[in-house]
Amino acid sequence: MPSVYYDFHLHSCLSPCADDDCTPANLAGMCKLAGLDAVALTDHNTSANCRAFLKHAGGYGLIALPGMELTTSEEVHVVCLFAGLDGAERFSDQIYTRLPGIKNRPERFGNQWLCDDEDNRTGQLDKFLLNATDIGIYDVAGMAADFGGIAFPAHIDRDSFSLLSNLGLWDNGMGFAFAERTRTADLLRLPDIPYLVNSDAHRLDTVPDAEFRLDVEALSAQSIIDALRKL
């Protein structure tokens, strides 16, 4: 059975908290330099730069998944991953309608750059992407599954925007089979569940060298989703 070095939580210049030079092409190139095999673009509450990222990552021979880091109504961050671009983009369109109609202020919060397949900036999304959606934590896993995806709570050990910091509990009824933790997590303080370890990189220089591996049946995006469902 093959295994892949992975990082399934990365941000591009579409996330206002990420650097402007985190274009899809630059990010894909940095992932290749880091020795990764399988990667996912997970901007805040949108998958709008995933098409460009998948093209550039594929050019480097990487297995790339489209996704997003969704913010629930409880302000919990949840990573959503998809095997195919169609499902991710349809999911993204729906999520964008569930954000409040508050416009971003780039001069204060950062740019939200959209990029085309040639890595050119084509504009910015209007809505402020760091806001919480009106989607509750108990609904995210099912919604992602409806579009062929999988969801898991992000950086569960952090003091903000995490399931444990905001709600103080792990409930199987939320529909999550595993969670994401950081490299520095205190494992004794976490629930007895499976974990992924991702970087949540917002800058090119914070994409770490490959370290964590996932066993898969085949070297494809669908096989990665299937492997995650079995964790």
C-alpha atoms as one frame of an Amber mdcrd trajectory, in Angstrom:
protein
   0.000   0.000   0.000   1.505   3.378  -0.948   1.704   6.294   1.432   1.892
  10.020   0.814   3.445  12.927   2.656   0.550  15.321   3.142  -0.512  18.788
   4.176  -4.267  19.315   3.898  -4.567  22.801   5.382  -2.993  25.573   3.305
  -4.055  29.144   2.539  -3.600  31.231  -0.582  -3.730  34.990  -1.123  -7.527
  34.699  -1.211  -7.551  34.383   2.581  -7.231  37.921   3.960  -4.921  36.742
   6.731  -2.488  35.167   4.229   0.390  36.897   2.454  -0.236  38.354  -0.991
   2.619  36.304  -2.433   0.814  33.059  -1.522  -0.528  32.782  -5.047  -1.709
  29.328  -6.178   1.419  28.823  -8.303   3.822  29.974  -5.591   2.117  27.839
  -2.970   2.169  24.750  -5.182   5.851  25.280  -5.881   6.638  25.611  -2.196
   4.754  22.371  -1.473   6.885  20.610  -4.067  10.069  22.008  -2.539   8.903
  20.837   0.893   8.749  17.249  -0.360   4.994  16.879  -0.071   3.009  14.420
  -2.206  -0.597  15.352  -1.405  -1.880  18.837  -0.587  -5.111  20.785  -0.212
  -5.961  24.452  -0.587  -8.314  25.498   2.223  -8.963  29.225   2.130 -11.435
  30.706   4.578 -15.045  30.029   3.544 -14.287  29.694  -0.173 -12.747  27.369
  -2.745 -12.490  30.038  -5.433  -8.699  29.721  -5.910  -8.711  25.921  -5.951
  -9.044  25.584  -9.730  -5.791  27.485 -10.254  -4.061  25.676  -7.385  -5.005
  22.237  -8.717  -3.574  23.125 -12.118  -0.229  24.275 -10.748   0.034  21.491
  -8.171  -0.694  18.932 -10.882   2.081  20.455 -12.964   4.472  19.635 -10.133
   3.191  16.073  -9.901   1.341  16.655  -6.637  -2.007  15.127  -5.724  -4.118
  18.188  -4.959  -7.500  18.384  -3.282  -9.842  21.376  -3.353 -11.259  22.473
  -0.035 -11.911  25.286   2.409 -11.682  26.187   6.077 -15.288  26.849   6.997
 -16.213  28.967  10.010 -19.346  27.750  11.755 -21.878  29.935  13.516 -20.077
  29.035  16.773 -16.851  30.417  15.237 -15.289  26.968  15.069 -12.968  26.347
  12.115 -13.670  23.158  10.175 -11.611  21.915   7.231 -13.665  20.542   4.340
 -11.960  18.505   1.594 -13.285  17.189  -1.707 -12.093  14.688  -4.278 -13.271
  16.754  -7.223 -13.366  20.396  -8.194 -17.032  20.360  -9.200 -18.234  19.331
  -5.750 -15.901  21.788  -4.047 -17.012  24.718  -6.185 -20.701  23.962  -5.753
 -20.177  23.663  -2.012 -18.222  26.931  -2.052 -21.003  28.754  -3.898 -23.469
  27.636  -1.252 -21.209  28.605   1.646 -20.640  32.090   0.218 -24.387  32.731
   0.390 -24.312  31.779   4.091 -21.804  34.508   4.964 -23.149  37.830   6.235
 -23.183  40.628   3.685 -20.289  42.496   5.291 -17.698  43.724   2.811 -14.009
  43.213   3.328 -11.821  46.221   4.072  -8.496  45.274   2.479  -6.629  48.190
   4.006  -7.505  46.848   7.460  -7.999  43.096   7.154  -5.946  42.147   4.092
  -6.561  41.410   0.433  -8.749  38.600  -0.871  -7.103  38.021  -4.248  -8.659
  35.769  -6.871  -6.155  34.237  -9.297  -6.593  32.706 -12.744  -4.851  29.651
 -14.207  -1.861  31.796 -15.178  -1.497  33.060 -11.599  -2.676  36.548 -12.514
  -4.752  38.495  -9.993  -8.216  38.945 -11.452  -9.969  40.741  -8.601 -11.100
  40.268  -5.035 -14.112  38.712  -3.339 -16.326  41.360  -1.759 -17.573  39.599
   1.370 -15.238  39.455   4.359 -14.185  35.813   4.392 -13.159  35.649   8.059
 -16.728  36.099   9.266 -18.709  33.189  10.653 -21.318  31.564   8.433 -24.809
  30.797   9.728 -24.030  27.052   9.569 -23.987  25.205  12.897 -21.292  22.746
  13.920 -23.735  19.838  13.817 -24.519  20.496  10.134 -21.082  20.820   8.526
 -20.119  17.153   8.164 -23.399  16.268   6.505 -23.260  19.237   4.158 -19.742
  18.383   3.019 -20.747  14.747   2.474 -23.634  15.869   0.256 -21.030  17.272
  -2.135 -18.753  14.227  -1.946 -16.477  15.681   0.696 -15.297  15.117   4.229
 -14.990  17.548   7.155 -12.930  17.648  10.332 -12.367  20.227  13.098  -9.257
  22.326  12.544  -6.375  22.873  15.009  -8.420  21.377  17.834  -5.751  22.152
  20.443  -5.609  25.916  19.852  -7.019  28.516  22.212  -9.247  30.162  19.604
 -11.468  29.130  16.695 -11.264  25.476  17.705 -13.907  22.994  18.744 -12.502
  22.518  22.242 -11.740  26.182  22.948 -15.151  27.412  21.789 -17.458  24.570
  22.823 -15.354  22.607  25.302 -16.446  19.167  24.122 -16.149  16.435  21.535
 -19.539  15.015  20.561 -19.734  12.116  18.108 -23.132  13.427  17.092 -21.370
  16.215  15.196 -20.394  13.610  12.603 -16.601  14.000  12.727 -14.495  10.830
  12.716 -11.173  12.595  13.360  -9.679  16.025  13.961  -6.658  18.114  13.102
  -4.031  18.984  15.691  -0.942  21.138  15.565   2.614  19.871  15.802   2.912
  21.196  19.364  -0.317  19.767  20.747  -0.430  18.284  24.244  -1.849  14.876
  23.347  -2.793  14.118  26.947  -5.359  16.940  26.847  -7.053  15.814  23.635
  -9.905  13.330  23.082  -9.006   9.750  22.244  -9.652  10.055  18.502  -7.569
   9.883  15.294  -5.729  13.032  14.182  -4.152  14.609  11.164  -1.311  17.084
  11.593  -1.382  19.943   9.088   0.479  23.251   8.864  -2.339  25.810   8.424
   0.307  27.761   6.486  -0.562  31.369   5.657   2.891  32.290   4.331   5.210
  30.552   1.909   7.942  30.286   4.539   5.625  28.457   6.940   5.022  25.484
   4.638   7.049  22.910   6.597   9.158  20.092   5.219   7.271  16.854   4.693
   6.876  14.843   7.893   3.465  13.193   8.251   2.230  10.368   6.028  -1.106
   8.831   5.104  -1.549   5.310   3.743  -3.720   5.194   0.611  -4.939   2.513
  -1.793  -3.929   4.532  -4.848  -2.284   7.837  -5.675  -5.431   9.849  -6.337
  -7.594  12.481  -4.671 -10.470  10.028  -4.307  -8.224   7.472  -2.599  -7.161
  10.157  -0.136 -10.780  10.974   0.712 -11.476   7.237   1.070  -8.474   6.825
   3.395  -9.575   9.740   5.548 -13.040   8.218   5.905 -11.388   5.104   7.354
  -9.332   6.884  10.024
